[in-house]
Amino acid sequence: MSPGREMLLHLKNRDIDLEEKVVVMGVLNLTPDSFYDGGRYTREAQALRRVEEMIGEGADIIDVGGESVRPGAEPISLDEELSRVIPVIEKVRRLFPITISIDTYKAEVARQAIEKGAEMVNDISGLRFDPDLRKIVAGYGVPLILMHIKGTPKNMQDNPRYHSLMEEIISYLRKSIKLAEESGVDPARIIVDPGIGFGKTTAHNLEILRRLEELKSLGKPILVGLSRKSFIGNVLGLPQEERLEGGLAATSMAVSGGARIVRTHDVKPTRRAVDMVQAILRGSDQRYG
């Protein structure tokens, strides 16, 4: 049976059946101050080696970001962000047959990134920070990831409160979808992300993972990004470099709950974990004998 419309990821030259395969999105932070790997890939040669490594580990998409959105982060200028991401995207497009996503909320960064080879836009603001972004995405016909955030990166962790957590997240994302579709973004190319860690406490993040299936009401593929995040450290009492196992456990729960795209710093173990979860969820699949 062919999957429903919402279970296909429509890319430029191919569709990915999200019932058959959870998509792993590898993170490439070209920033000096990202919360986990800031400063590791600021040189072009380092960044390209990391892309090659992630492709070999099973990444389906590389998500390129030039501005840190860690809690408390200050925004950077348009020119600074462009100088970090555009040369690398241009080189990756020339060297590797991989789907590139641009992690930005700025319309001009998205436009130039797409011109140089990016095929997706990952917007942490759900179209709230730059009103021109939706027009760029619609004009180029690329997939769009809409994330929920409460506040801005600078203030989002200043005692975030919700009256009704999942209902507020779903309402926010439903409005983002409406903004996108009214601007001409293809409904079949919209993905939603609950924004784990973006204006949420540890308790909020755990609740999102328990109730992730509720996002299916939006009729869009669900993305989660949670590798190495502070809520894992808070639960386990561990620093960033020791959060892998906790992140894999949380990722496995998310896939069980309906996530079909997983954004991660740890591609190889994540690829193995989600493939195993999918094999279990398929049940009596004959392909395994």
C-alpha positions in Angstrom: 0.0 0.0 0.0 1.4 3.4 -0.9 1.9 5.8 2.0 -0.3 8.8 2.6 0.7 12.1 1.3 2.0 13.3 4.6 4.5 10.3 4.8 6.5 11.3 1.7 9.4 13.8 1.9 9.3 15.6 -1.4 12.8 16.7 -2.4 14.1 18.3 -5.6 14.8 15.2 -7.5 13.4 12.4 -5.4 10.8 11.5 -2.8 11.7 9.6 0.4 9.0 7.2 1.7 9.0 8.0 5.4 7.1 4.8 6.2 10.1 2.9 4.9 12.9 5.0 6.3 13.5 7.4 9.1 15.6 10.3 7.6 18.7 11.2 9.5 19.8 14.8 9.3 23.4 15.4 10.2 24.2 18.7 11.9 27.0 20.9 10.4 27.5 23.9 12.7 29.8 26.5 11.1 29.8 28.6 14.2 32.3 29.3 16.9 29.8 29.2 19.8 27.2 26.4 19.2 26.3 24.6 22.4 28.0 21.3 21.5 30.3 21.5 18.5 30.9 25.2 18.3 34.3 26.0 16.7 35.0 22.5 15.4 34.1 23.1 11.8 34.7 26.8 11.2 37.5 26.1 8.7 36.3 25.0 5.2 38.5 21.9 5.1 37.2 20.7 8.5 33.6 21.2 7.4 34.0 19.3 4.2 35.7 16.4 6.0 32.8 16.3 8.5 30.3 16.2 5.6 32.1 13.3 4.0 32.2 11.5 7.4 28.5 12.0 8.0 27.6 10.8 4.6 29.6 7.6 5.2 27.8 7.2 8.5 24.4 7.2 6.9 23.2 10.8 6.8 20.4 11.5 4.3 20.5 15.3 4.7 23.2 17.7 5.9 21.8 20.7 7.9 24.2 23.7 7.5 23.9 26.5 10.1 25.9 29.7 10.5 24.3 31.2 13.6 24.2 29.7 17.0 20.7 29.4 18.5 21.8 28.0 21.8 20.1 29.5 24.9 21.3 33.1 25.5 22.8 33.4 22.0 23.0 36.9 20.5 22.0 37.3 16.8 24.6 37.9 14.2 24.6 40.1 11.2 23.4 39.0 7.8 26.8 39.4 6.3 28.5 37.3 9.0 26.0 34.4 8.5 26.4 34.5 4.7 30.2 34.5 4.9 30.0 31.3 7.1 27.5 29.2 5.1 27.6 30.2 1.4 31.1 29.1 0.5 30.7 25.7 2.3 27.3 25.0 0.7 28.8 25.8 -2.7 31.6 23.3 -2.1 29.4 20.6 -0.6 27.0 20.8 -3.6 29.9 20.4 -6.0 31.6 17.6 -4.1 28.9 15.4 -2.6 25.5 13.9 -3.9 23.7 14.8 -0.6 20.6 16.8 0.2 21.6 20.1 1.8 19.4 22.0 4.3 20.0 25.6 5.3 19.3 26.2 9.0 18.3 29.9 9.0 15.4 32.2 9.7 16.7 34.9 7.4 15.1 35.2 4.0 18.3 36.5 2.2 20.4 33.7 3.7 17.9 31.1 2.5 17.8 32.7 -1.0 21.5 32.7 -1.5 21.9 29.2 0.1 19.3 27.8 -2.3 21.0 29.5 -5.3 24.2 27.7 -4.3 22.6 24.3 -3.8 20.6 24.0 -0.7 17.3 22.1 -1.2 15.5 22.7 2.1 15.0 25.5 4.7 15.0 24.8 8.4 13.4 27.7 10.2 13.6 27.7 14.0 11.0 30.5 14.2 8.2 28.9 12.3 8.1 31.9 10.0 7.9 34.4 12.9 11.2 36.2 12.7 11.5 37.2 9.0 8.2 37.8 7.1 10.0 37.5 3.7 11.2 33.9 4.3 7.9 32.3 3.3 8.0 34.1 -0.1 11.5 32.8 -0.7 10.6 29.2 0.1 7.4 29.4 -2.0 9.3 30.9 -4.9 11.9 28.2 -5.0 9.5 25.3 -4.2 11.8 23.7 -1.6 10.7 21.8 1.6 10.3 23.9 4.7 10.8 22.8 8.4 8.6 24.8 10.7 9.8 24.7 14.4 8.0 25.9 17.5 10.0 28.3 19.7 8.8 30.3 22.7 10.6 33.7 22.6 14.0 34.0 20.9 17.3 32.2 21.4 18.5 35.0 23.7 15.5 34.8 26.1 13.8 31.5 25.4 15.1 29.7 28.6 14.1 32.6 30.9 11.5 30.6 32.9 9.3 29.4 30.1 5.7 28.7 31.1 2.8 27.1 29.3 -0.9 26.8 30.2 -1.3 23.8 28.0 2.0 22.6 26.5 1.0 20.4 23.5 -2.0 22.5 22.7 0.1 25.6 22.5 2.8 24.0 20.4 0.2 22.5 18.0 -1.6 25.9 17.7 1.7 27.7 17.0 2.6 25.2 14.3 -0.9 25.2 12.8 -0.6 29.0 12.4 2.9 28.5 10.8 1.5 26.0 8.4 -1.3 28.5 7.5 1.2 31.3 6.9 3.3 29.1 4.7 0.5 27.7 2.6 -1.2 31.1 2.2 2.2 32.3 0.8 2.3 29.5 -1.8 4.5 27.0 0.0 3.6 23.5 -1.3 1.6 21.7 1.5 3.4 18.5 0.6 6.8 20.0 1.4 6.1 21.2 5.0 7.6 19.5 8.0 6.9 20.3 11.7 9.3 20.3 14.6 8.1 20.7 18.3 11.3 22.6 19.1 12.7 20.5 21.9 14.9 22.7 24.1 13.7 25.9 22.5 11.8 27.7 25.3 11.1 24.5 27.3 12.1 23.1 30.7 13.3 19.6 31.2 9.8 18.6 32.2 8.4 20.2 29.1 10.8 18.3 26.8 10.0 15.0 28.4 6.3 15.6 28.1 6.7 16.4 24.4 8.4 13.1 23.8 5.7 11.2 25.7 2.9 13.0 23.7 4.7 13.3 20.4 1.9 11.4 18.5 -0.4 14.3 19.1 1.5 16.3 16.4 0.2 13.8 13.9 -3.0 15.9 14.0 -1.2 18.5 11.8 -0.9 16.0 8.9 2.8 16.7 8.3 6.0 14.7 8.8 7.5 15.2 12.3 11.1 16.2 12.9 12.9 16.1 16.2 16.3 17.4 17.2 17.5 16.4 20.7 21.0 15.1 20.5 23.3 16.2 23.4 20.7 18.7 24.7 20.7 19.9 28.3 17.5 18.1 29.3 19.4 14.8 28.8 22.2 16.1 31.0 19.7 17.2 33.6 18.0 13.8 33.7 21.2 11.8 33.8 23.5 14.3 35.5 25.9 14.2 32.6 28.0 16.8 30.6 27.5 17.2 26.8 30.2 14.7 25.9 28.5 11.9 27.9 24.9 12.3 26.6 25.0 10.0 23.6 23.2 7.0 25.2 20.5 9.2 26.7 20.0 10.9 23.3 19.7 7.6 21.5 17.1 6.5 24.1 15.1 9.7 23.6 15.4 9.4 19.8 14.1 5.9 19.8 11.1 7.0 21.8 10.5 9.8 19.4 10.6 7.5 16.4 8.1 5.2 18.2 5.9 8.2 18.7 5.9 9.2 15.0 9.1 11.2 14.3 10.3 10.5 10.8 13.2 12.9 10.5 15.9 13.0 13.2 18.4 15.9 13.4 21.6 14.8 15.2 25.2 15.5 15.9 25.8 11.7 16.2 25.0 10.3 12.8 26.4 6.7 12.9 24.8 5.6 16.3 21.6 7.4 15.5 21.3 5.7 12.0 21.7 2.4 13.7 19.3 3.1 16.5 16.5 4.4 14.3 16.9 1.5 11.8 16.5 -0.9 14.7 13.4 0.8 16.0 11.9 0.7 12.6 12.6 -3.0 12.3 10.8 -3.6 15.6 7.9 -1.4 14.6 7.4 -3.3 11.3 6.7 -6.5 13.3 6.3 -9.5 11.0 8.3 -8.1 8.1 9.5 -11.0 6.0 12.6 -9.2 4.8 14.4 -10.3 8.0 13.7 -14.0 7.6 
